[in-house]
Amino acid sequence: MLTDLTTPRSTSRATQGATDLTTPLTTDLPAAAEPLDGRNTTGPQEAVSLLTKLALHDAPTAEEQRRLTPQVAAALVDAGFPRHFVPSRWGGTAGSFAGLLADASAVAQACAATGWCSALFAAHGRLAAYLPEQGQRDLWAQGPDVRIAASIVPPQGRATEVAGGWRLDGEWRTASGVDHAEWVLLASWTLGRDGLREHRIFAVPRAELTVLDTWDPVGLRGSGSNSVAGDGIVVPEHRSFTLSALLSPLPDAARCHRVPYSMVAGLIFAAPVLGAARAALQAWTDECGPTAPGKPGRSLLLAATSARIHAAGLLLECAADRADRGAVTPLSVAENRRDAATAAAMCREAVDELFHASGMRGQSSDSRVQRAWRDVTTAAGHGALDLETAAGAYAEAALASRGGR
């Protein structure tokens, strides 16, 4: 399982050793890292550590095949990501956002695609908790370790209301990790009871969908964010809810289910961006750092980019703490959106500088700097991390808060 961090930020695992350039990640795998058949055979942190080492080892294969390897997909289940936000009544962790930030960013430092899928498998378990009781039972009656992919923004495909539910037809793009998922959340426009259209989410067994080999991007290549297609799939009413439900807290629920989606969406997407930026910093130091001593420009670059990435981590830690323990107000929601988008932008800018300062070495196909640059550029471009949108929401909330004094 993922660790629920309750320690003060000064000793958080999110920053311990994160930018320590003297302790690079290793590809040495313990004997236990053979293909995993069981579930949760090690302790929480041992499982996360094993996933990190295995993800680093398999990263080139994931990049080439454009999807996670089966052993990494199994290891991220053992590490507790899919169950992280599953309600405790189904055996889930109902964990913290600080815990997810720390572990997802650590995994992303080894392999950005694995960190991305790990964070999203956790996030989608949180979304599925908004299903009606019977829908949740369909997913988790046999246990909480269910990998759920999703393609919910924007609404795609077609949903037609039928007796007892909806029929889905069409195609949905970019469902990260879908090749290894047991369920998929899809979204389409439907007509509400008031005659207005609704952004409705449906839970569909992965076996009922066709995965289309469409994912061939510049970065996050190993995430396997392929499209899915369905033809005449009938989804019962109890496996559906509207996107607007995510803005309201679940009654009598754990803290992770009592904060609105908009308060934490950017934070979750930013976690792997942070880890990949730390990987870029480590890689640049390994590949280009030996030439830095005695060159003030390079020394200044190393200091400035490392500080910027460290500051991004502090922003995300603050956002996670706000989501875990702070008051939920329009201003705090907007502050979290601001901080997540700003942190992602800081990481992207720092990595961009590192890449452009890596010379011909950074142009090599085996350069870890250029791979991290591709991954960070792709991940930071996600719509949930759009800085202009977050800035507008923050300005509106901040000015409204001042006006209410």
Disulfide bonds with the S-S distance in Angstrom:
none
